């Protein structure tokens, strides 16, 4: 059976966003945004939105590269809440379905191989 793709976890801390491999805990990338403050993060498809010190960032979820940022002028440096309205498929659900299909195919193949020898 093939190994499932890396499933990342995204963490915001001290003005920095980290991407960790869920299985190993290994750091895949780290992006320093600004300041030493709380970082709010939300994943939407391949877009990782992060906010810190009243500024919004859009990062590439695979590489951590900053695609754009918006200083939200005139709004201060408070906490920012993030929500998106994109209706792209849930990547976690798609990955789970892919793994389920692979496991079902492997089980069927094992059953067929066992039945052939009987």
Secondary structure by P-SEA (a helix, b strand, c coil): cccccbbbbbbbcccbbbbbcccccccccccccccbbbbbbbbcccbbbbbcccbbbbccccccccccccccccccccbbbbbbccccccaaaaaaaaaaaaaaaaaaaaaaaaaaac
